Amino acid sequence: MPVSVSGLVVGARPLSIEDVVETARQGRTVDLAAPSRALIVKGRVALEEQLARGERIYGVNTGVGGNIKFALTADQAELLQHNIMRHLSCATGAPLPNDVVRAAMLLRVATFSTGTSAVRPELVEALIELLNRGITPVVPRYGSVGASGDLMPSAYVARALVGMGGVEYQGRHMSALDAMKLADLEPIRFAPKEGLALINGTTMMTAVAALVWVDARRVLRALLSAVALSVEALEAGSEPFASWVQDMKGHPGQAAVAEFIRERLAGSKLTGDSGRQSCYSLRCPPQGLGPAWEALETARPVIEREINSANDNPLVDPETGTLYRAGNFYGGHIARLLDTWKIDFAIMGNWANALMAVLVDDKFNGGLPASLVPEPGVNSGFKGMQLSVTSLACAIRQMAGPSSIHSLPTEAYNQDVVSLGMHAAVTALDALECLRNQTAMLLLAAAQAADLRGAAGKLGMRNQHAHAAIRQVSDFLDRDRAMEQDVADVAALIAAGKLTD
């Protein structure tokens, strides 16, 4: 994985979503700011002083969760931290993407940098070493209820530090112990509190939220590019996107969507007479998709507050030594955010489905051939792709149901309400992948329609750019052929931001 020139110093300033993305996907190296090292030491000293005074501290010299009633000896206190990893090693499902796991590792370092988790500096350094060496734990996706944070998926990351479980390293799956040997690293042993500190937090769901935020903005912009290209290919009017119209409504997301489409239509020789009043999928994108734009833009501070938060329990004030038993590990903010995005994804999917129907149907597409193919009948053109778009729209709808409302009591009624933030995260990931592929198909259809319209040299300048990028990976469809690679290649352009960034 490529490594950026400048490393990221955690604790020097608040982390941004971009910091997370660069570390997770571009291999940006991580270090710890000196003031954060000092805070970590202070936090650990404060905890050890309280233990020396014989104070009873949850998850340190007691059991965890419903087992808080059990007091532990000093030997048991250390064993517990390792047993936490063992009893939580029962997750299921396909592994989470490596970038999600790497992002989560960075976010745990960020939490530790506050000094409030009372871990040793050696533990933080060990986690940073795994991240910088590219040793990525394999983490199954199901097992978290998002209450005491993402306990189970975080345990799959944490256990790698002691040589347990599997990882991906240098492009291969292997045991954590083997990867450490190859990287010339040694497993560590957890001191009291450290196993709990590694898992008690919202790091995995927040990692997903940060990455999905970046990807969703690109998918939305790609969808709007498909709308703009369709406006030209269908010779629809540009009047609905006029700035005055948006000013009379007043919503910033609506205005931003209209401006985005206007920019793509600038210089167009194809936009037609708005007096014909096009169907809503061509006339109402600012009003219909503006809320999704606005929701994503206003989400940044929520995500970045969570990224930089102390989301652990118990928490120690490193300056005063005061111990707080509270619930910062609860994933309510991120769960709600992801749930609202899933609804937006479903609306976007509906829009893509409606617009595809207009493009391929010769009753509505303004004289273009049926199914957008020169010789329909013997060729079915984009008929199959329309079916696929509709299938994806239905799949996204199914995933759009809010996860956070489905709380169930668990863990001896200690966790009697749970956020289900990781469920929201997993379904948001899957829904966005469906939406990205759906948008890729719509872009292919819009580019085909533009070519059938003889749009060469007539498109708006930015639409020309998008059309050219599509044609670099997908040729005009003159007769039926398998198109799955075309879809994958355009989806890759969307994911990389090459159509709209």
C-alpha positions, 0 to 999 in steps of 0.5 A, spaced: 500 500 500 502 506 498 505 511 503 504 518 503 510 523 504 508 526 511 505 522 517 499 524 521 501 526 528 495 524 533 494 529 538 497 535 535 490 537 532 483 534 532 483 529 526 479 530 520 475 525 516 480 526 511 486 524 516 482 517 517 481 516 509 488 517 508 491 513 513 485 507 512 486 507 504 493 511 502 497 508 508 499 514 511 503 513 517 501 515 524 505 517 530 503 520 537 504 527 539 509 528 545 503 532 549 499 526 548 504 521 550 504 525 557 497 525 558 497 517 557 502 517 562 498 521 567 492 517 566 495 510 567 499 513 573 492 515 576 489 509 575 495 505 578 495 510 584 487 508 585 489 500 584 494 501 590 489 504 594 485 498 594 479 502 590 474 497 586 474 499 579 470 496 574 473 492 568 480 492 572 479 488 578 472 486 577 468 482 572 465 486 566 458 487 564 453 483 568 459 480 572 461 487 575 459 483 582 465 479 582 471 481 585 478 479 582 485 478 585 491 482 581 493 475 577 485 475 575 485 482 573 490 481 568 487 474 566 481 478 565 484 482 559 486 476 555 479 472 557 475 478 554 478 477 547 477 470 548 470 470 550 468 475 544 472 471 539 465 468 536 463 473 531 460 471 524 460 473 517 464 476 511 470 480 513 469 487 514 473 491 508 481 492 510 480 500 510 474 500 515 479 496 520 485 500 519 480 506 520 478 503 526 485 502 529 487 509 528 480 512 531 482 507 537 489 511 537 485 517 537 481 515 543 488 513 547 491 520 545 486 523 550 489 520 556 482 518 559 483 510 557 489 509 562 492 505 558 500 504 558 504 508 552 507 501 550 500 499 548 498 505 544 505 504 540 504 497 539 497 499 536 501 504 532 506 499 529 501 494 527 497 500 523 504 503 520 506 496 518 500 494 514 498 488 519 490 488 518 486 484 523 481 480 519 474 482 523 467 479 521 462 483 520 456 481 525 457 481 533 456 488 535 450 491 538 453 498 539 452 499 546 458 498 550 461 500 543 463 495 538 465 490 543 466 484 538 469 487 532 474 491 536 476 485 540 478 482 533 483 488 532 485 488 539 487 480 540 492 481 534 496 485 539 497 479 543 498 474 537 491 471 537 487 470 531 488 472 523 490 478 519 492 480 512 499 482 511 503 483 505 497 481 501 496 474 504 492 471 510 496 469 516 496 468 523 497 474 527 503 471 530 506 469 523 505 476 521 508 479 527 514 475 526 515 477 519 514 484 521 520 483 527 514 485 532 513 482 539 506 480 542 505 484 548 501 482 554 495 486 556 496 490 563 489 491 567 484 495 564 487 495 557 483 489 554 477 493 556 480 499 553 481 497 546 474 494 545 469 499 549 468 504 544 465 506 537 471 506 533 468 501 528 462 504 527 465 511 526 470 508 522 465 506 517 461 513 518 467 516 516 469 512 509 461 512 507 461 519 508 466 520 503 464 515 498 456 517 499 458 524 497 462 521 490 456 517 489 451 523 490 455 527 485 455 521 480 448 520 480 447 528 479 452 527 473 447 522 470 441 527 471 445 532 468 447 528 462 440 525 461 437 532 461 441 533 455 440 526 452 433 527 453 433 534 450 429 537 457 429 544 459 434 547 464 429 552 467 428 548 473 435 549 475 435 556 475 438 559 481 432 564 482 428 558 483 432 555 488 432 562 492 425 562 492 425 555 496 431 557 501 434 550 502 442 550 501 442 543 499 437 544 494 441 550 491 447 546 491 444 540 487 441 545 482 448 549 482 452 542 481 447 541 475 447 548 472 455 547 472 454 541 468 450 544 463 454 550 462 455 551 454 450 545 452 447 546 445 442 540 447 437 543 453 430 544 450 424 547 452 422 547 459 415 549 457 414 541 455 414 540 463 419 534 463 417 528 468 419 529 475 426 525 475 428 531 470 425 537 473 425 536 481 432 533 482 434 539 486 428 538 491 428 531 491 436 530 492 437 536 495 436 533 502 441 528 501 446 533 499 445 537 505 444 531 510 451 529 508 454 536 508 451 537 515 454 530 518 461 532 518 462 535 525 458 529 528 463 524 525 469 528 527 466 530 534 466 522 535 473 521 531 476 525 537 472 523 543 474 519 549 469 513 548 471 508 553 468 506 560 471 507 565 474 514 564 480 517 568 481 525 568 489 525 567 489 531 570 485 530 576 485 523 577 478 523 577 475 516 575 468 517 571 463 511 570 459 513 564 457 511 557 461 515 552 461 508 548 454 508 546 453 509 539 447 513 538 450 519 534 453 515 529 447 510 529 442 515 528 447 518 522 447 512 518 440 510 519 438 517 516 443 516 510 440 509 508 433 513 507 437 518 503 440 512 499 433 509 498 431 515 495 437 516 490 436 509 488 428 510 487 431 516 482 436 512 478 430 507 477 425 512 475 430 516 470 433 509 467 425 507 465 425 514 462 431 513 458 430 506 455 422 506 454 421 509 447 414 512 449 418 517 453 425 518 451 423 523 445 425 519 439 431 515 442 430 507 440 427 502 445 432 500 450 437 505 447 440 500 442 440 501 434 437 495 432 432 493 437 428 487 437 434 482 435 438 486 440 435 488 447 440 493 449 439 496 456 433 492 458 437 487 462 441 493 465 434 496 467 432 490 470 438 490 474 437 497 476 430 496 479 433 490 483 438 494 486 433 499 488 429 494 491 435 491 495 437 498 497 430 499 500 430 493 504 436 495 507 434 502 508 430 500 515 433 504 521 437 499 525 437 503 531 430 502 533 430 495 533 434 495 540 433 488 544 436 487 552 442 483 552 448 481 556 444 480 563 440 486 562 446 490 563 445 492 556 438 493 556 438 498 550 443 498 545 444 503 539 445 497 534 450 502 530 454 497 527 448 494 524 447 501 521 454 501 519 454 494 515 447 495 512 449 502 510 456 499 507 452 494 503 446 499 501 452 504 498 455 499 494 448 497 491 447 505 489 454 506 486 453 500 481 446 502 480 449 509 478 454 506 474 449 503 470 445 509 469 451 513 467 452 508 462 445 509 459 445 516 459 452 516 455 449 511 450 443 516 450 447 522 448 451 518 443 444 516 440 442 523 440 449 525 436 451 529 442 458 529 440 461 537 441 454 539 443 454 537 451 456 542 456 463 542 458 463 538 464 458 533 461 463 532 456 468 530 461 464 525 464 462 522 458 469 522 455 471 518 462 465 513 461 467 512 454 475 510 456 472 504 460 466 502 456 465 503 448 458 505 445 453 499 445 452 497 438 449 490 439 448 486 445 454 484 449 456 482 456 456 489 460 458 487 467 465 489 466 463 496 464 459 497 470 464 495 474 469 499 471 464 505 471 463 504 479 470 504 480 471 511 477 465 513 481 469 510 487 475 514 486 472 520 484 474 521 477 468 523 474 466 529 479 472 531 484 
